[in-house]
Amino acid sequence: MTFKYGIDKLTVSKIIAITQGKMQAELTTQTIQTINECRAKVEKMANGPKAVYGINTGFGPLCDVQITSDETSTLQKNLLITHAVGVGKNIDKQLSKIMMICKVHALCQGFSGVRLALIERIIYFIEHDLLPTVPKQGSVGASGDLAPLSHLFLPIIGEGEFWINQDIVPAKEVLANHQLEIIQLEAKEGLGLINGTQFILAHTITGLIKMEYLLDLADISGAMSIEGYKGSSSPFREELHTIRPFKGNIKVAERMRNLFKDSQNITSHENCERVQDPYSMRCIPQVHGASRNAYYHLLELAQIEMNSVTDNPIVLSDSEAISGGNFHGQPLAMALDYCSIAASELGNIADRRCCLLLEGKYGLPRLLTKDGGLNSGFMMPQYTTAALVTENKSLCFPPSADSIPTGLGQEDHVSMGSISGRQFNQILENLEKIIAIELMYAAQALDFRRPNTFSKIIEENHNIIREKVEKLEDDRLLKEDIKKIIQMVETKKFIVKYN
């Protein structure tokens, strides 16, 4: 299957398939014609007497300074050089690749006015894994991700660096090795490259991929904890959720019912005297479901954004280029902050379930160890989850609620969406560790419920843990156990879907 830039609709799964080389992406004859037609419009305006922002004028606060045609190439080159002021560690290489894929798709829609040769060069970088280095910090998310995108495209003009395996190599050296000439930018091209939300979008896409798995895994770890606690399955009955039909809640309740299907352990205590379980167990559909609703919202917005044109100005005809605000990152920034809270809450409620399993109730030994006193059992890993939960809470401050004017006040309201995207992914990384510890606790609790059996999927996930981590009998160094389960979470070893 082949993806057609500028024509087909990008999705999260298609982007990942392209980055992994599992899907080819190409320019069609139709797209090439669209690109060339838009370019002709820009060239006409660039050579005309009328001042058109970004085509024959300066940028930002210098938008009132008209530039001659002889100065155009220098102006565009200077634009990339002066805006490449990012700092901090470099982003992951895959993020750079996603940024380029999304940028190519936007440029191919015929509103940006860059030359075909420029787009073909970016596609060459993508197809040959020539991934530019991009610092993490420096974007305010309007006029788009100026600093990160400038770094991303410096190699086009022979500046900046590429990742070559794990090494960082100057762009000029890499271009020479590939026999590629440095491209001299022309009217509108520098601005077309660096205006846009592709840094925010790339972080959104990687976060959505991770969050989808963690939402499913949180249901698994929650179900395992309920089984270990000998909790009730009645809060997940369909009748309860059809009368409050939030999409995420209904989905989670259905998953929980399936996770308890054919569980001997659940049926063994159906007639016990307990009236209800604590909220962190019986409210899983409401809490996990709310997080799913946030995920659905962000996914919807991301799919709009990845198929949108977000640079500036937008070329509408051979005499009109509108300077608007499609580069403003607020639509994603606000939803990213919402999803950060949603991801943080998955960790918050998981930590509460860890505490319940340590209390020594309903047949479980305190701290999940038979010889408490001599052994501390699983007391300390919950300290780790508590620390991670609080760290996540501190990362939930919404950058989109802040704005510091830039560009001498011309850019007087910015989204800070790049920070929202980075924080979202930091929270998800912490969440992986929290859920890993809950899985470790739940697996231990399940061992105390034998010879009772559980649903097929819970048994399978319990076995996955026990293949790497033995049941804790006497105190041992838990660092390696935790590390192994975190690695299983990070590499998606757990079974989260059921037939």
C-alpha positions as CSV (number, residue, x, y, z in Angstrom):
1,M,0.0,0.0,0.0
2,T,1.3,3.5,-0.9
3,F,0.4,6.8,0.7
4,K,0.0,9.7,-1.6
5,Y,1.2,13.0,-0.2
6,G,-1.2,15.9,-0.4
7,I,-4.1,13.6,-1.5
8,D,-4.6,10.8,1.0
9,K,-5.5,11.4,4.7
10,L,-2.7,10.8,7.2
11,T,-3.5,8.8,10.3
12,V,-1.4,8.0,13.4
13,S,-1.0,4.4,12.1
14,K,0.0,5.5,8.6
15,I,2.6,7.9,10.0
16,I,4.2,5.2,12.1
17,A,4.1,2.8,9.1
18,I,5.9,5.4,7.0
19,T,8.5,6.1,9.7
20,Q,9.2,2.3,10.0
21,G,9.4,1.8,6.2
22,K,6.3,-0.4,6.2
23,M,4.4,2.0,3.9
24,Q,5.8,3.8,0.9
25,A,4.9,7.5,0.5
26,E,5.0,9.2,-2.9
27,L,4.3,12.3,-4.9
28,T,1.7,11.8,-7.6
29,T,1.4,13.6,-10.9
30,Q,-1.6,15.4,-9.5
31,T,0.3,16.6,-6.4
32,I,3.3,17.7,-8.4
33,Q,1.0,19.8,-10.6
34,T,-0.6,21.3,-7.5
35,I,2.8,22.2,-6.0
36,N,4.0,23.8,-9.3
37,E,0.8,25.8,-9.8
38,C,1.0,27.3,-6.2
39,R,4.7,28.0,-6.8
40,A,3.9,30.0,-9.9
41,K,1.5,32.2,-7.9
42,V,4.3,33.0,-5.4
43,E,6.7,33.9,-8.1
44,K,4.3,36.3,-9.6
45,M,3.7,38.0,-6.3
46,A,7.4,38.0,-5.4
47,N,8.2,39.9,-8.6
48,G,5.2,42.3,-8.3
49,P,5.1,45.8,-6.8
50,K,2.6,45.0,-4.0
51,A,4.0,44.2,-0.6
52,V,2.9,40.6,0.4
53,Y,3.9,39.4,3.8
54,G,6.5,36.6,3.8
55,I,7.0,36.7,0.1
56,N,8.6,40.1,-0.5
57,T,8.7,41.6,3.0
58,G,10.5,41.0,6.3
59,F,9.1,38.8,9.0
60,G,7.4,39.3,12.4
61,P,7.9,42.9,13.6
62,L,9.8,43.6,10.3
63,C,6.7,42.8,8.2
64,D,6.5,46.4,7.0
65,V,9.9,46.3,5.3
66,Q,9.7,45.4,1.6
67,I,12.5,43.2,0.2
68,T,13.8,43.4,-3.4
69,S,13.8,40.3,-5.6
70,D,17.7,40.3,-5.5
71,E,17.6,40.1,-1.7
72,T,15.0,37.3,-1.5
73,S,17.4,34.3,-1.3
74,T,19.5,35.9,1.4
75,L,16.4,36.8,3.3
76,Q,15.1,33.2,3.3
77,K,18.4,31.7,4.3
78,N,18.8,34.2,7.1
79,L,15.4,33.3,8.3
80,L,16.4,29.7,9.0
81,I,19.8,30.7,10.5
82,T,18.4,33.3,12.8
83,H,15.5,31.2,14.0
84,A,17.6,28.1,14.8
85,V,18.1,29.1,18.5
86,G,16.8,26.0,20.2
87,V,18.6,24.7,23.3
88,G,18.7,21.5,25.4
89,K,19.1,17.9,24.5
90,N,18.0,16.7,21.1
91,I,14.6,15.2,20.5
92,D,14.3,11.5,19.6
93,K,15.2,10.7,16.0
94,Q,11.7,9.3,15.3
95,L,10.2,12.7,16.3
96,S,12.4,14.4,13.6
97,K,11.1,11.9,11.0
98,I,7.5,12.4,12.0
99,M,8.0,16.2,11.8
100,M,9.3,15.9,8.2
101,I,6.5,13.5,7.1
102,C,3.8,15.9,8.5
103,K,5.5,18.9,6.9
104,V,5.8,17.3,3.5
105,H,2.1,16.4,3.6
106,A,1.2,20.0,4.5
107,L,3.4,21.5,1.8
108,C,1.9,19.2,-0.8
109,Q,-1.6,20.6,-0.4
110,G,-1.0,23.6,-2.6
111,F,-1.2,26.6,-0.2
112,S,2.4,27.1,0.8
113,G,4.1,27.9,-2.5
114,V,7.5,26.2,-2.1
115,R,9.2,24.6,-5.0
116,L,8.9,20.9,-5.9
117,A,12.7,20.5,-5.5
118,L,12.5,21.5,-1.9
119,I,9.8,19.0,-1.1
120,E,11.7,16.3,-3.0
121,R,14.8,17.0,-0.8
122,I,12.8,16.5,2.4
123,I,11.4,13.2,1.0
124,Y,15.0,12.1,0.2
125,F,15.9,12.8,3.8
126,I,12.9,10.7,5.0
127,E,13.5,7.8,2.7
128,H,17.3,7.6,3.5
129,D,16.9,8.1,7.3
130,L,18.8,11.4,7.2
131,L,17.3,12.7,10.4
132,P,18.3,16.2,11.5
133,T,19.1,17.0,15.1
134,V,16.5,19.2,16.8
135,P,16.9,20.6,20.3
136,K,13.9,20.1,22.7
137,Q,13.5,23.6,24.0
138,G,12.9,27.0,22.4
139,S,9.4,26.9,20.8
140,V,6.5,28.9,22.1
141,G,4.0,27.3,19.7
142,A,3.2,30.4,17.6
143,S,4.2,31.4,14.9
144,G,4.2,27.7,15.0
145,D,7.3,25.8,16.1
146,L,9.8,28.2,14.7
147,A,13.0,27.2,16.4
148,P,12.6,23.4,16.1
149,L,11.5,23.6,12.5
150,S,14.5,25.8,11.7
151,H,16.9,23.3,13.1
152,L,15.0,20.5,11.3
153,F,15.6,22.2,7.9
154,L,19.0,23.7,8.4
155,P,20.6,20.8,6.5
156,I,18.7,21.8,3.3
157,I,20.9,24.9,3.2
158,G,24.0,23.0,4.3
159,E,23.9,24.0,8.0
160,G,23.0,22.0,11.1
161,E,23.6,18.3,11.7
162,F,22.2,14.8,11.0
163,W,22.0,11.8,13.2
164,I,24.1,9.0,11.5
165,N,23.3,6.0,13.7
166,Q,24.3,7.3,17.2
167,D,26.7,9.9,15.9
168,I,26.0,13.6,15.1
169,V,27.6,14.6,11.8
170,P,27.7,18.0,10.1
171,A,25.1,18.4,7.4
172,K,27.7,19.5,4.8
173,E,29.6,16.3,5.2
174,V,26.5,14.1,4.9
175,L,25.2,16.0,1.9
176,A,28.6,15.5,0.2
177,N,28.5,11.8,0.9
178,H,25.1,11.6,-0.7
179,Q,26.2,13.8,-3.6
180,L,23.4,16.3,-2.8
181,E,23.9,20.0,-3.6
182,I,22.9,22.7,-1.1
183,I,19.6,24.3,-2.0
184,Q,19.4,28.0,-2.3
185,L,16.0,29.1,-0.9
186,E,13.8,31.4,-2.9
187,A,10.7,33.5,-2.0
188,K,8.4,32.2,0.7
189,E,10.4,28.9,1.1
190,G,12.1,29.6,4.4
191,L,8.9,30.8,5.9
192,G,7.0,27.8,4.5
193,L,9.5,25.5,6.1
194,I,9.6,26.9,9.6
195,N,6.0,28.1,10.1
196,G,3.8,25.2,11.3
197,T,2.9,23.0,14.3
198,Q,4.9,19.9,13.3
199,F,6.9,19.8,16.6
200,I,3.8,19.9,18.7
201,L,2.1,17.4,16.3
202,A,5.0,14.9,16.4
203,H,4.9,14.9,20.2
204,T,1.1,14.5,20.1
205,I,1.4,11.5,17.8
206,T,4.0,9.7,19.8
207,G,2.0,10.4,23.0
208,L,-1.2,9.1,21.5
209,I,0.5,5.9,20.5
210,K,1.9,5.4,24.0
211,M,-1.3,6.4,25.7
212,E,-3.5,4.0,23.7
213,Y,-1.5,1.1,25.0
214,L,-1.3,2.4,28.6
215,L,-5.1,2.9,28.7
216,D,-5.6,-0.7,27.8
217,L,-2.8,-1.9,30.2
218,A,-4.3,0.2,33.0
219,D,-7.5,-1.8,32.6
220,I,-5.4,-5.0,32.8
221,S,-3.5,-4.0,35.9
222,G,-6.7,-2.7,37.5
223,A,-8.5,-6.0,36.9
224,M,-5.6,-8.0,38.2
225,S,-5.6,-5.8,41.4
226,I,-9.3,-6.4,41.8
227,E,-8.8,-10.1,41.5
228,G,-6.0,-10.1,44.0
229,Y,-8.1,-8.0,46.4
230,K,-11.1,-10.2,45.8
231,G,-13.1,-7.2,44.8
232,S,-16.5,-7.2,43.1
233,S,-17.3,-7.3,39.4
234,S,-20.8,-5.9,39.8
235,P,-19.7,-2.2,39.3
236,F,-19.0,-3.1,35.7
237,R,-22.4,-4.4,34.8
238,E,-23.7,-3.0,31.5
239,E,-27.0,-1.8,33.0
240,L,-25.1,0.6,35.2
241,H,-23.3,2.3,32.4
242,T,-26.0,2.6,29.8
243,I,-27.7,5.1,32.0
244,R,-24.6,7.3,32.0
245,P,-23.3,6.6,28.5
246,F,-20.0,8.3,28.2
247,K,-18.0,6.6,25.4
248,G,-14.9,5.9,27.4
249,N,-16.8,4.7,30.5
250,I,-18.8,2.2,28.4
251,K,-15.7,0.9,26.7
252,V,-13.8,0.4,30.0
253,A,-16.8,-1.3,31.7
254,E,-17.1,-3.7,28.8
255,R,-13.3,-4.4,28.9
256,M,-13.5,-5.1,32.7
257,R,-16.4,-7.5,32.2
258,N,-14.3,-9.4,29.6
259,L,-11.3,-9.4,31.9
260,F,-13.3,-11.2,34.6
261,K,-15.0,-13.7,32.2
262,D,-14.8,-17.3,33.4
263,S,-12.9,-16.2,36.5
264,Q,-13.1,-18.9,39.2
265,N,-11.7,-16.4,41.7
266,I,-14.5,-13.9,41.1
267,T,-17.3,-16.4,41.5
268,S,-15.7,-17.9,44.6
269,H,-16.7,-14.9,46.7
270,E,-19.9,-13.6,45.0
271,N,-22.0,-14.1,48.2
272,C,-19.5,-12.7,50.7
273,E,-20.6,-10.0,53.2
274,R,-18.7,-7.1,51.7
275,V,-21.0,-4.4,50.4
276,Q,-18.7,-2.3,48.2
277,D,-15.1,-1.8,47.2
278,P,-13.0,1.4,47.5
279,Y,-13.4,3.9,44.7
280,S,-10.0,3.1,43.1
281,M,-11.5,-0.3,42.2
282,R,-15.2,0.2,41.7
283,C,-14.8,3.5,39.9
284,I,-12.4,2.3,37.2
285,P,-14.9,2.8,34.4
286,Q,-15.5,6.4,35.5
287,V,-11.8,7.3,36.0
288,H,-10.2,5.2,33.3
289,G,-13.1,6.1,31.1
290,A,-12.6,9.8,31.6
291,S,-9.0,9.4,30.5
292,R,-10.2,7.5,27.4
293,N,-12.5,10.4,26.6
294,A,-9.6,12.8,26.7
295,Y,-7.6,10.5,24.5
296,Y,-10.4,10.3,22.0
297,H,-10.6,14.1,21.9
298,L,-6.9,14.6,21.3
299,L,-6.8,11.8,18.6
300,E,-9.6,13.6,16.8
301,L,-7.8,16.9,16.9
302,A,-4.5,15.4,15.9
303,Q,-6.0,13.8,12.8
304,I,-7.4,17.2,11.8
305,E,-4.0,18.8,12.3
306,M,-1.9,16.3,10.5
307,N,-4.0,16.9,7.4
308,S,-4.1,20.6,7.7
309,V,-2.0,23.5,6.3
310,T,-0.4,25.4,9.3
311,D,2.2,27.7,7.8
312,N,1.8,31.4,6.9
313,P,0.9,33.2,4.7
314,I,-1.6,31.0,2.9
315,V,-1.4,31.4,-0.9
316,L,-4.9,31.7,-2.3
317,S,-4.3,33.1,-5.8
318,D,-1.5,34.8,-7.9
319,S,-2.4,38.1,-6.2
320,E,-3.5,37.1,-2.7
321,A,-1.7,35.5,0.2
322,I,-3.5,35.8,3.5
323,S,-1.5,36.3,6.7
324,G,-3.5,34.5,9.3
325,G,-2.9,32.4,12.3
326,N,-3.0,28.7,11.1
327,F,0.4,28.3,12.8
328,H,-1.0,28.9,16.3
329,G,-0.7,25.8,18.4
330,Q,-3.6,26.4,20.8
331,P,-6.0,23.8,19.3
332,L,-3.5,21.0,20.2
333,A,-2.0,22.7,23.2
334,M,-5.2,22.8,25.3
335,A,-6.1,19.2,24.4
336,L,-2.5,18.1,25.3
337,D,-2.8,19.7,28.7
338,Y,-6.2,17.9,29.2
339,C,-4.6,14.6,28.2
340,S,-1.7,15.2,30.5
341,I,-4.2,15.3,33.4
342,A,-5.9,12.2,32.0
343,A,-2.6,10.3,31.9
344,S,-1.6,11.5,35.3
345,E,-4.9,10.3,36.8
346,L,-4.3,6.8,35.5
347,G,-1.2,6.7,37.6
348,N,-2.9,8.3,40.6
349,I,-5.6,5.7,40.8
350,A,-3.1,2.9,40.2
351,D,-1.1,4.0,43.2
352,R,-4.2,3.9,45.3
353,R,-4.8,0.3,44.3
354,C,-1.2,-0.6,45.2
355,C,-1.9,0.7,48.7
356,L,-5.0,-1.4,49.0
357,L,-3.1,-4.6,48.1
358,L,-0.6,-3.8,50.9
359,E,-3.2,-3.4,53.7
360,G,-3.4,-7.1,54.6
361,K,-7.2,-7.5,54.1
362,Y,-9.4,-10.2,52.8
363,G,-6.9,-13.0,53.0
364,L,-3.9,-11.1,51.7
365,P,-0.8,-10.8,54.0
366,R,0.3,-7.3,55.0
367,L,2.8,-5.9,52.5
368,L,2.1,-9.0,50.4
369,T,4.7,-11.1,52.3
370,K,4.0,-14.0,54.7
371,D,6.8,-13.2,57.1
372,G,6.2,-9.6,57.8
373,G,8.6,-8.1,60.3
374,L,11.5,-10.1,59.2
375,N,10.5,-9.2,55.6
376,S,9.4,-5.8,54.4
377,G,7.9,-7.4,51.3
378,F,6.5,-4.8,48.9
379,M,6.3,-1.9,51.2
380,M,8.9,0.3,49.4
381,P,7.8,0.3,45.7
382,Q,4.7,2.2,46.7
383,Y,7.0,5.0,47.8
384,T,8.2,5.1,44.2
385,T,4.7,5.2,42.8
386,A,3.9,8.0,45.2
387,A,6.9,10.0,44.1
388,L,6.1,9.4,40.4
389,V,2.4,10.4,40.9
390,T,3.4,13.7,42.6
391,E,5.9,14.4,39.8
392,N,3.2,13.9,37.3
393,K,0.9,16.2,39.2
394,S,3.5,18.9,39.1
395,L,3.8,18.4,35.3
396,C,0.1,18.9,34.9
397,F,0.4,22.7,35.1
398,P,-1.1,23.7,31.7
399,P,1.5,25.6,29.6
400,S,-1.4,26.6,27.3
401,A,-2.7,28.7,30.2
402,D,0.4,30.8,29.9
403,S,1.6,33.3,27.2
404,I,4.6,35.5,27.0
405,P,4.7,38.0,24.1
406,T,7.4,37.6,21.6
407,G,8.5,39.4,18.4
408,L,8.3,42.9,19.9
409,G,4.7,42.3,20.7
410,Q,3.7,41.4,17.2
411,E,3.3,37.8,18.4
412,D,1.6,38.9,21.6
413,H,-0.3,35.6,22.4
414,V,1.4,32.3,22.0
415,S,0.3,28.7,22.8
416,M,3.4,27.2,24.5
417,G,2.1,24.0,22.9
418,S,5.6,22.5,22.5
419,I,5.9,22.4,26.2
420,S,2.5,20.8,26.5
421,G,3.6,18.1,24.1
422,R,6.9,17.4,25.9
423,Q,5.2,17.3,29.3
424,F,2.5,14.9,28.0
425,N,5.2,12.5,27.0
426,Q,7.1,12.9,30.3
427,I,3.9,12.0,32.2
428,L,3.4,9.0,30.0
429,E,6.9,7.8,30.7
430,N,6.3,8.0,34.5
431,L,2.9,6.3,34.0
432,E,4.7,3.3,32.4
433,K,6.7,2.9,35.6
434,I,3.6,3.3,37.9
435,I,1.6,0.7,36.0
436,A,4.6,-1.7,36.0
437,I,4.7,-1.6,39.8
438,E,1.0,-2.2,40.1
439,L,1.4,-5.2,37.8
440,M,4.1,-6.5,40.1
441,Y,1.9,-6.0,43.2
442,A,-1.1,-7.6,41.4
443,A,0.8,-10.6,40.3
444,Q,1.9,-11.3,43.8
445,A,-1.6,-10.9,45.1
446,L,-2.9,-13.3,42.5
447,D,-0.4,-15.9,43.7
448,F,-2.1,-15.8,47.1
449,R,-5.5,-16.7,45.5
450,R,-4.4,-20.0,44.2
451,P,-5.7,-22.6,43.4
452,N,-8.4,-20.3,42.1
453,T,-8.0,-19.5,38.4
454,F,-8.7,-16.3,36.5
455,S,-9.7,-15.2,33.0
456,K,-7.6,-16.3,30.1
457,I,-6.1,-12.9,29.5
458,I,-5.2,-12.3,33.2
459,E,-3.6,-15.8,33.4
460,E,-1.6,-15.0,30.3
461,N,-0.4,-11.6,31.6
462,H,0.4,-13.2,35.0
463,N,2.5,-15.8,33.2
464,I,4.3,-13.0,31.2
465,I,5.4,-11.5,34.5
466,R,6.4,-14.8,36.1
467,E,8.6,-15.7,33.1
468,K,10.9,-12.9,34.1
469,V,10.1,-12.2,37.8
470,E,9.5,-14.8,40.4
471,K,7.0,-14.6,43.2
472,L,8.6,-12.8,46.2
473,E,9.0,-15.3,49.1
474,D,11.7,-13.6,51.2
475,D,13.1,-10.1,50.8
476,R,15.4,-9.5,47.8
477,L,16.7,-6.6,45.8
478,L,13.6,-5.5,43.9
479,K,15.3,-3.1,41.6
480,E,15.9,-5.7,38.9
481,D,12.3,-7.0,39.2
482,I,10.9,-3.5,38.7
483,K,13.3,-2.8,35.9
484,K,12.2,-6.0,34.0
485,I,8.5,-5.2,34.3
486,I,9.1,-1.6,33.2
487,Q,10.9,-2.9,30.1
488,M,7.9,-5.2,29.4
489,V,5.6,-2.2,29.6
490,E,7.8,-0.1,27.4
491,T,8.2,-2.8,24.7
492,K,4.5,-3.7,24.9
493,K,5.0,-7.3,26.0
494,F,1.7,-7.5,27.8
495,I,-1.5,-8.7,26.1
496,V,-4.0,-5.9,26.3
497,K,-6.6,-6.9,23.6
498,Y,-8.9,-10.0,23.9
499,N,-10.7,-12.1,21.3
